[in-house]
Amino acid sequence: MEHNFLDRYSDLDSLIHKLDPRTKLITTIAFIFAVVLTPATEWQAFACYFALVASLVLLSKLPLLYVLKRALVIIPFVLLVGIFNLFRSGEAVASLHIWHWQVSITQEGLLVFWNVFVKASLSMLSLILLSSTTKFSNLLKGLQQLRMPRVMVMILSFAYRYIFVLVDEAMRMRRARDSRNFGGKRVSQIRTIGNMIGILFLRSYERGERVYAAMVSRGYDGQIRETSPVIFSHRDAYFGIATLLLLVSISLVTLFW
């Protein structure tokens, strides 16, 4: 199994890759807040936000096809949420006949759809940029130094480490199932899949107990030990201040335009 699908391009040499993970975390959160708090009618601001994140993607030297594929995975879920808001109460701009029902697309629904789609898409692009230019271990270090609760950091760390083990285990169970001529009626297939899910849960639970016992026997006390701490440099300060000032400028310009 491929074990680097989250940070496959985190070893590239670019300005964005060299930044401290805390700088990238803070600027990403600030960018998402700015996008979310911008009114849906301010399309000029969203155009500026897109230009900003697109420029950072180009500076990071990430393959554009890779970024597009990562975005296309989440966009269908965004569209699904937005489509249900098209039929809100208000002034109708179009009508659809669905079997015995007639539904109307309203102007307010279109505005909500645009609001959900553009804000989710911009936020998603910023998160793709963050996760693709930073090793996951460095992200965890950044979260810990930003005083994120230790329990949440540990959960994220273990989830990233052992999700690959669980997926490999599920793939082995699938191969074993297929080698035994998996087929028959739909009811028997559902029963087999249910049994596989239950067995995978039990194996995961037992593996977790063994891993915890092994960690305790080696002196684990709940603390995360840092062998190579991240370093905040002048470059991070310049980038962070410039990005925050740019976000504030976009917000102020669109507010008083």
ChimeraX attribute file (.defattr): number of C-alpha atoms within 10 A of each C-alpha:
attribute: neighborCount
match mode: 1-to-1
recipient: residues
	/A:1	9
	/A:2	6
	/A:3	12
	/A:4	12
	/A:5	10
	/A:6	16
	/A:7	18
	/A:8	17
	/A:9	20
	/A:10	22
	/A:11	13
	/A:12	16
	/A:13	12
	/A:14	15
	/A:15	15
	/A:16	24
	/A:17	22
	/A:18	16
	/A:19	21
	/A:20	20
	/A:21	28
	/A:22	23
	/A:23	20
	/A:24	25
	/A:25	19
	/A:26	15
	/A:27	21
	/A:28	21
	/A:29	14
	/A:30	16
	/A:31	22
	/A:32	18
	/A:33	14
	/A:34	20
	/A:35	22
	/A:36	17
	/A:37	10
	/A:38	18
	/A:39	13
	/A:40	18
	/A:41	11
	/A:42	13
	/A:43	15
	/A:44	13
	/A:45	23
	/A:46	22
	/A:47	11
	/A:48	16
	/A:49	23
	/A:50	19
	/A:51	12
	/A:52	16
	/A:53	18
	/A:54	17
	/A:55	11
	/A:56	16
	/A:57	22
	/A:58	13
	/A:59	13
	/A:60	21
	/A:61	16
	/A:62	19
	/A:63	11
	/A:64	12
	/A:65	9
	/A:66	14
	/A:67	15
	/A:68	12
	/A:69	10
	/A:70	16
	/A:71	17
	/A:72	12
	/A:73	10
	/A:74	13
	/A:75	15
	/A:76	11
	/A:77	12
	/A:78	17
	/A:79	15
	/A:80	12
	/A:81	14
	/A:82	19
	/A:83	18
	/A:84	12
	/A:85	19
	/A:86	20
	/A:87	19
	/A:88	17
	/A:89	13
	/A:90	12
	/A:91	12
	/A:92	15
	/A:93	12
	/A:94	11
	/A:95	12
	/A:96	10
	/A:97	9
	/A:98	8
	/A:99	6
	/A:100	5
	/A:101	7
	/A:102	9
	/A:103	14
	/A:104	18
	/A:105	20
	/A:106	20
	/A:107	18
	/A:108	18
	/A:109	23
	/A:110	18
	/A:111	16
	/A:112	18
	/A:113	22
	/A:114	20
	/A:115	18
	/A:116	19
	/A:117	19
	/A:118	19
	/A:119	21
	/A:120	18
	/A:121	17
	/A:122	21
	/A:123	22
	/A:124	17
	/A:125	18
	/A:126	23
	/A:127	18
	/A:128	19
	/A:129	24
	/A:130	23
	/A:131	18
	/A:132	24
	/A:133	29
	/A:134	25
	/A:135	20
	/A:136	21
	/A:137	15
	/A:138	16
	/A:139	21
	/A:140	20
	/A:141	22
	/A:142	22
	/A:143	19
	/A:144	17
	/A:145	13
	/A:146	12
	/A:147	10
	/A:148	13
	/A:149	10
	/A:150	14
	/A:151	11
	/A:152	12
	/A:153	19
	/A:154	16
	/A:155	11
	/A:156	14
	/A:157	16
	/A:158	11
	/A:159	13
	/A:160	15
	/A:161	14
	/A:162	14
	/A:163	12
	/A:164	15
	/A:165	16
	/A:166	17
	/A:167	13
	/A:168	13
	/A:169	14
	/A:170	16
	/A:171	13
	/A:172	12
	/A:173	16
	/A:174	14
	/A:175	11
	/A:176	12
	/A:177	15
	/A:178	11
	/A:179	9
	/A:180	8
	/A:181	8
	/A:182	13
	/A:183	11
	/A:184	8
	/A:185	7
	/A:186	9
	/A:187	8
	/A:188	12
	/A:189	13
	/A:190	11
	/A:191	11
	/A:192	15
	/A:193	13
	/A:194	12
	/A:195	12
	/A:196	16
	/A:197	14
	/A:198	12
	/A:199	14
	/A:200	17
	/A:201	13
	/A:202	12
	/A:203	14
	/A:204	16
	/A:205	12
	/A:206	12
	/A:207	15
	/A:208	14
	/A:209	12
	/A:210	12
	/A:211	12
	/A:212	13
	/A:213	12
	/A:214	12
	/A:215	13
	/A:216	12
	/A:217	9
	/A:218	9
	/A:219	8
	/A:220	13
	/A:221	8
	/A:222	11
	/A:223	9
	/A:224	14
	/A:225	9
	/A:226	8
	/A:227	6
	/A:228	8
	/A:229	11
	/A:230	16
	/A:231	10
	/A:232	13
	/A:233	11
	/A:234	8
	/A:235	13
	/A:236	20
	/A:237	14
	/A:238	11
	/A:239	17
	/A:240	19
	/A:241	13
	/A:242	13
	/A:243	17
	/A:244	17
	/A:245	12
	/A:246	16
	/A:247	21
	/A:248	14
	/A:249	13
	/A:250	18
	/A:251	20
	/A:252	12
	/A:253	11
	/A:254	16
	/A:255	12
	/A:256	6
	/A:257	7
